[in-house]
Amino acid sequence: MWLWHKVFGAVLGSNNPWAWVLSVIFLVFTLRAVLFKPFMKQMNSSLRMQELQPQMKKIREKYKDDKQRMSEEIMKLNKEAGVNPIGGCLPALIQAPVFIGLFHVLRTFNPAANGNYFFSKAEVISFVDAKLFNGAPLSSFMTMPNADLLKLGADRPTIVAVGIPLTILAGIATHLTSRRSVARQSEAAAGAPQTAIMNKLMLYVFPLFVILGGPFFPLAILIYWLSNNSWTFGQLYFAHRIQDRQKNELLQVVEEEKQAAAFSKPRPGARPIDPRKPVVRPSKIDGSVSLSKDPHTPSHSDSAGSAGSTSQRPAGSTSQRPAGGNASAGARPQSAGGKKKPRKP
């Protein structure tokens, strides 16, 4: 936040209130950009866990009377699938100290302070004097006592006029973000009792908490909430597109492997092909498709191509065996008088 205020203060002026607003917003954007890779890992882990829900359900039903065995089997299943349930909480765990730290820093911005961590006394005074619409300091909140408002030179109606829209927009952004996450869940995952309860909390309780808690938080915190949830909504949109593209590419690879296996010869030890089922074979001449009852016999187009390549004898020019000549190879010799010897039974 201190670094971004230096950047925007050099452009807009260090005492400009919007330089402080932008420093809070870009604090959120910087943090979320750094956490994008762990966020994608969390998304992929959540997707794999949804795919494992049917198997987990079977394990719970099978070992419902043995909790220890159930936990061991679930841990084994997660390990084999490469899923870490705790890893999905990493982005939230990293953001929590930032939120608490920002809340503490904003609460300690007061005119009597000689400094505030990285901020000098002049920067503290600049932050206190920076008022949105000439009456709403960023460190003020709607339910602030009158004595504190007088110290900040704030106007409560102006603070309320700024704080209520920020609170409502932050609650709406929280609800839309949760709705987008819930919409991506599979039917098996959404049908689980624990998941159903969590979905209701995300859709209704969390946004309600933001709206009801908004009057007790500084305006800068409301700006932080709105920026964070707006970024999350857009990030979910792009993350879902990346997941869909990866899924389509995987399905395409699987389909190509199936097609390649269908046209290849059976490997040694492989299951034999049923000769009663017609096999689709591409033609070597024009790329057309023909059917063959026997998968090991060439198609009609192949037979036609091979027949056309053989030499044809002219009509009426059959080869004659010379009289008294030797018998052809493999022929059975005849006895004198032209009679065949009787075969032995």
C-alpha positions as CSV (number, residue, x, y, z in Angstrom):
1,M,0.0,0.0,0.0
2,W,2.9,2.4,0.8
3,L,4.6,1.6,-2.5
4,W,1.4,2.1,-4.6
5,H,0.7,5.4,-2.8
6,K,4.2,6.5,-3.9
7,V,3.3,5.6,-7.5
8,F,-0.2,7.2,-7.6
9,G,0.9,10.1,-5.4
10,A,3.6,11.1,-7.9
11,V,0.8,11.3,-10.6
12,L,-2.2,12.6,-8.7
13,G,-0.5,14.3,-5.7
14,S,0.3,12.8,-2.4
15,N,-2.6,14.4,-0.6
16,N,-5.2,13.4,-3.2
17,P,-7.8,11.1,-1.7
18,W,-8.1,9.0,-4.9
19,A,-4.3,8.3,-4.7
20,W,-5.0,6.6,-1.3
21,V,-8.1,4.8,-2.7
22,L,-6.1,3.5,-5.7
23,S,-3.3,2.4,-3.4
24,V,-5.8,0.2,-1.4
25,I,-7.3,-1.2,-4.6
26,F,-3.9,-2.1,-6.2
27,L,-2.8,-3.6,-2.9
28,V,-5.7,-6.1,-3.5
29,F,-4.8,-6.6,-7.1
30,T,-1.1,-7.2,-6.3
31,L,-1.9,-9.8,-3.6
32,R,-4.3,-11.7,-5.8
33,A,-2.0,-11.7,-8.8
34,V,0.7,-13.2,-6.6
35,L,-1.7,-15.8,-5.4
36,F,-3.1,-16.7,-8.8
37,K,-1.0,-19.9,-9.1
38,P,-2.0,-21.3,-5.7
39,F,-5.6,-20.2,-6.6
40,M,-5.5,-22.4,-9.7
41,K,-4.2,-25.3,-7.7
42,Q,-7.0,-24.8,-5.3
43,M,-9.5,-24.8,-8.2
44,N,-8.1,-28.0,-9.7
45,S,-8.0,-29.7,-6.2
46,S,-11.6,-28.8,-5.7
47,L,-12.5,-30.2,-9.1
48,R,-10.8,-33.5,-8.4
49,M,-12.4,-33.7,-5.0
50,Q,-15.8,-33.3,-6.6
51,E,-15.0,-36.2,-8.9
52,L,-14.1,-38.3,-5.9
53,Q,-17.4,-37.7,-4.1
54,P,-19.1,-41.0,-5.4
55,Q,-16.1,-43.0,-4.1
56,M,-16.0,-41.2,-0.8
57,K,-19.8,-41.8,-0.4
58,K,-19.2,-45.6,-0.9
59,I,-16.4,-45.5,1.7
60,R,-18.6,-43.7,4.2
61,E,-21.4,-46.2,3.7
62,K,-19.1,-49.2,3.9
63,Y,-17.2,-48.1,7.1
64,K,-20.0,-46.1,8.8
65,D,-19.5,-48.1,12.0
66,D,-15.7,-47.7,12.0
67,K,-14.7,-44.0,12.0
68,Q,-11.0,-44.7,12.1
69,R,-11.0,-47.0,9.1
70,M,-13.2,-44.5,7.3
71,S,-10.7,-41.7,7.8
72,E,-7.8,-44.0,6.7
73,E,-9.6,-45.0,3.5
74,I,-10.5,-41.4,2.7
75,M,-6.9,-40.3,3.3
76,K,-5.7,-43.1,1.1
77,L,-8.1,-42.2,-1.7
78,N,-7.0,-38.5,-1.5
79,K,-3.3,-39.5,-1.6
80,E,-3.8,-41.8,-4.7
81,A,-5.7,-39.0,-6.5
82,G,-3.1,-36.4,-5.5
83,V,-5.7,-34.3,-3.7
84,N,-4.8,-32.2,-0.6
85,P,-7.9,-30.9,1.2
86,I,-5.9,-28.5,3.3
87,G,-4.2,-27.0,0.3
88,G,-7.4,-25.4,-0.9
89,C,-7.4,-23.2,2.2
90,L,-3.9,-21.7,1.3
91,P,-5.1,-18.5,-0.5
92,A,-7.6,-17.7,2.3
93,L,-4.9,-18.3,4.9
94,I,-2.5,-15.9,3.2
95,Q,-5.1,-13.2,2.7
96,A,-6.3,-13.3,6.3
97,P,-3.0,-11.7,7.8
98,V,-3.1,-9.0,5.0
99,F,-6.7,-8.1,5.9
100,I,-6.0,-8.0,9.6
101,G,-2.8,-5.9,9.0
102,L,-4.7,-3.5,6.8
103,F,-7.5,-3.1,9.3
104,H,-4.9,-2.4,12.1
105,V,-3.0,0.1,10.0
106,L,-6.2,2.0,9.0
107,R,-7.4,2.1,12.6
108,T,-4.0,3.6,13.7
109,F,-4.1,6.5,11.2
110,N,-4.8,9.4,13.6
111,P,-3.6,13.0,13.6
112,A,-1.7,12.6,17.0
113,A,0.5,9.7,15.7
114,N,4.1,10.4,14.9
115,G,4.1,7.7,12.3
116,N,2.4,4.4,11.3
117,Y,4.8,1.6,10.4
118,F,6.2,2.5,7.0
119,F,4.2,5.7,6.8
120,S,5.9,8.9,8.1
121,K,4.1,11.6,10.2
122,A,3.5,13.6,7.0
123,E,2.0,10.6,5.2
124,V,-0.3,9.9,8.2
125,I,-1.5,13.5,8.1
126,S,-2.0,13.2,4.4
127,F,-4.1,10.1,4.9
128,V,-6.2,11.7,7.6
129,D,-6.8,14.8,5.6
130,A,-7.7,12.8,2.4
131,K,-11.5,13.0,2.4
132,L,-13.8,11.6,-0.3
133,F,-16.3,14.3,-1.4
134,N,-14.8,16.7,1.2
135,G,-16.3,14.9,4.2
136,A,-15.6,11.1,4.3
137,P,-12.1,10.2,5.5
138,L,-11.0,6.7,4.5
139,S,-10.3,5.7,8.1
140,S,-13.8,6.7,9.3
141,F,-16.8,4.4,9.5
142,M,-20.6,5.0,9.6
143,T,-21.0,4.2,13.3
144,M,-18.0,6.2,14.5
145,P,-18.6,8.2,17.7
146,N,-19.1,12.0,17.3
147,A,-15.9,12.8,19.2
148,D,-13.8,10.8,16.8
149,L,-15.6,12.4,13.8
150,L,-14.7,15.8,15.1
151,K,-11.1,14.9,15.4
152,L,-11.1,13.8,11.8
153,G,-13.2,16.7,10.6
154,A,-15.6,14.3,9.1
155,D,-19.3,14.6,8.2
156,R,-21.5,11.7,9.1
157,P,-24.1,12.1,6.3
158,T,-21.3,12.1,3.8
159,I,-19.7,9.0,5.3
160,V,-23.1,7.3,5.2
161,A,-23.7,8.4,1.6
162,V,-20.4,6.8,0.7
163,G,-20.5,3.8,3.0
164,I,-23.9,2.4,2.1
165,P,-23.3,2.0,-1.6
166,L,-19.9,0.5,-0.9
167,T,-21.5,-2.0,1.6
168,I,-24.3,-3.0,-0.8
169,L,-21.9,-3.4,-3.8
170,A,-19.5,-5.5,-1.6
171,G,-22.4,-7.7,-0.5
172,I,-23.6,-8.2,-4.1
173,A,-20.1,-9.0,-5.3
174,T,-19.7,-11.6,-2.5
175,H,-23.0,-13.2,-3.5
176,L,-22.2,-13.3,-7.2
177,T,-18.8,-14.8,-6.6
178,S,-20.3,-17.5,-4.4
179,R,-23.0,-18.2,-6.9
180,R,-20.5,-18.7,-9.7
181,S,-18.5,-21.1,-7.5
182,V,-21.6,-23.1,-6.5
183,A,-22.8,-23.4,-10.1
184,R,-19.6,-25.2,-11.1
185,Q,-20.1,-28.0,-8.5
186,S,-21.1,-31.4,-9.7
187,E,-24.5,-32.9,-8.7
188,A,-22.8,-35.5,-6.5
189,A,-20.9,-32.9,-4.7
190,A,-23.8,-30.4,-4.3
191,G,-26.0,-33.2,-3.0
192,A,-23.8,-33.9,0.0
193,P,-25.2,-32.6,3.3
194,Q,-22.0,-30.8,4.3
195,T,-21.6,-29.2,0.9
196,A,-25.3,-28.1,0.8
197,I,-24.8,-26.3,4.2
198,M,-21.6,-24.6,3.0
199,N,-23.2,-23.5,-0.2
200,K,-26.0,-21.8,1.8
201,L,-23.5,-20.0,4.0
202,M,-21.5,-18.8,0.9
203,L,-24.6,-17.6,-0.9
204,Y,-26.5,-15.9,1.8
205,V,-24.7,-15.7,5.2
206,F,-21.4,-14.3,4.0
207,P,-23.0,-11.5,1.9
208,L,-25.3,-10.7,4.8
209,F,-22.3,-10.5,7.1
210,V,-20.7,-8.0,4.8
211,I,-23.8,-5.8,4.6
212,L,-24.5,-6.0,8.4
213,G,-20.8,-5.5,9.3
214,G,-20.2,-2.7,6.8
215,P,-21.3,0.2,9.1
216,F,-18.7,-0.9,11.7
217,F,-15.7,-1.0,9.3
218,P,-13.6,1.9,7.9
219,L,-14.4,3.0,4.3
220,A,-11.0,1.8,3.2
221,I,-11.9,-1.8,4.4
222,L,-15.2,-1.6,2.4
223,I,-13.2,-0.6,-0.7
224,Y,-10.9,-3.5,0.0
225,W,-13.8,-5.9,0.2
226,L,-15.4,-4.6,-3.0
227,S,-12.1,-4.8,-4.9
228,N,-11.3,-8.2,-3.6
229,N,-14.7,-9.8,-4.4
230,S,-14.8,-8.1,-7.8
231,W,-11.3,-9.4,-8.7
232,T,-12.4,-12.9,-7.4
233,F,-15.5,-12.9,-9.7
234,G,-13.4,-12.0,-12.8
235,Q,-10.7,-14.5,-11.8
236,L,-13.2,-17.3,-11.5
237,Y,-14.5,-16.5,-15.0
238,F,-11.0,-16.9,-16.5
239,A,-10.1,-19.9,-14.3
240,H,-13.2,-21.7,-15.4
241,R,-12.4,-21.1,-19.0
242,I,-8.9,-22.5,-18.5
243,Q,-10.3,-25.6,-16.8
244,D,-12.8,-26.1,-19.7
245,R,-10.1,-25.8,-22.3
246,Q,-7.9,-28.3,-20.5
247,K,-10.8,-30.7,-20.1
248,N,-11.7,-30.4,-23.8
249,E,-8.1,-31.0,-24.8
250,L,-8.0,-34.1,-22.6
251,L,-11.2,-35.4,-24.1
252,Q,-9.9,-34.8,-27.6
253,V,-6.7,-36.8,-26.8
254,V,-8.7,-39.7,-25.4
255,E,-11.0,-39.7,-28.4
256,E,-8.0,-39.7,-30.8
257,E,-6.4,-42.6,-28.9
258,K,-9.7,-44.6,-29.1
259,Q,-9.9,-44.0,-32.9
260,A,-6.3,-45.0,-33.3
261,A,-6.8,-48.2,-31.3
262,A,-9.9,-49.1,-33.4
263,F,-8.0,-49.1,-36.7
264,S,-4.8,-50.8,-35.4
265,K,-4.3,-54.5,-35.4
266,P,-4.9,-56.4,-32.2
267,R,-1.7,-56.8,-30.2
268,P,-0.4,-60.2,-29.0
269,G,-2.5,-61.3,-26.0
270,A,-5.2,-58.7,-26.6
271,R,-8.8,-59.6,-26.7
272,P,-9.8,-60.9,-30.2
273,I,-12.2,-58.9,-32.3
274,D,-15.6,-60.3,-32.8
275,P,-15.7,-61.3,-36.6
276,R,-19.5,-61.0,-36.6
277,K,-19.3,-57.2,-36.1
278,P,-18.5,-55.1,-39.2
279,V,-15.3,-53.2,-39.0
280,V,-15.0,-49.8,-40.6
281,R,-11.9,-49.6,-42.8
282,P,-10.7,-46.5,-44.7
283,S,-10.0,-46.9,-48.4
284,K,-6.5,-46.5,-49.6
285,I,-7.6,-45.0,-52.9
286,D,-10.1,-42.2,-52.3
287,G,-10.4,-42.2,-48.4
288,S,-13.9,-43.6,-48.5
289,V,-15.1,-46.0,-45.8
290,S,-16.1,-49.6,-46.4
291,L,-17.4,-52.4,-44.1
292,S,-15.9,-55.8,-43.8
293,K,-17.5,-58.7,-41.9
294,D,-14.1,-60.2,-41.2
295,P,-11.8,-57.7,-39.5
296,H,-8.7,-59.5,-40.8
297,T,-9.8,-59.5,-44.5
298,P,-9.2,-56.5,-46.7
299,S,-12.1,-54.3,-47.7
300,H,-13.7,-54.1,-51.1
301,S,-11.7,-51.2,-52.2
302,D,-8.5,-52.9,-51.2
303,S,-9.5,-56.0,-53.2
304,A,-10.4,-54.0,-56.2
305,G,-7.0,-52.2,-56.0
306,S,-5.1,-55.4,-55.8
307,A,-7.2,-57.0,-58.6
308,G,-6.4,-54.2,-60.9
309,S,-2.7,-54.5,-60.4
310,T,-2.5,-58.1,-61.5
311,S,-1.7,-58.9,-65.1
312,Q,-4.6,-60.3,-67.3
313,R,-4.2,-63.1,-69.8
314,P,-5.7,-62.6,-73.2
315,A,-8.8,-64.5,-73.9
316,G,-8.3,-68.0,-75.5
317,S,-4.6,-68.1,-74.8
318,T,-4.6,-70.6,-72.0
319,S,-1.3,-72.3,-71.4
320,Q,-1.2,-75.9,-72.6
321,R,0.9,-78.6,-71.0
322,P,3.2,-80.2,-73.5
323,A,2.4,-83.9,-74.2
324,G,4.5,-86.3,-72.3
325,G,5.8,-83.4,-70.2
326,N,6.6,-83.6,-66.6
327,A,3.7,-83.3,-64.2
328,S,3.3,-80.1,-62.4
329,A,4.8,-79.8,-59.0
330,G,2.7,-81.3,-56.2
331,A,0.5,-83.4,-58.6
332,R,-0.1,-87.0,-57.8
333,P,1.5,-89.4,-60.4
334,Q,-0.8,-91.6,-62.4
335,S,-0.4,-95.3,-63.1
336,A,0.0,-96.8,-66.5
337,G,-3.0,-96.9,-68.6
338,G,-4.2,-93.6,-67.3
339,K,-5.9,-95.1,-64.2
340,K,-5.4,-93.5,-60.9
341,K,-4.2,-95.6,-58.0
342,P,-6.8,-96.1,-55.4
343,R,-6.3,-94.1,-52.3
344,K,-5.7,-95.8,-49.1
345,P,-8.5,-95.3,-46.6
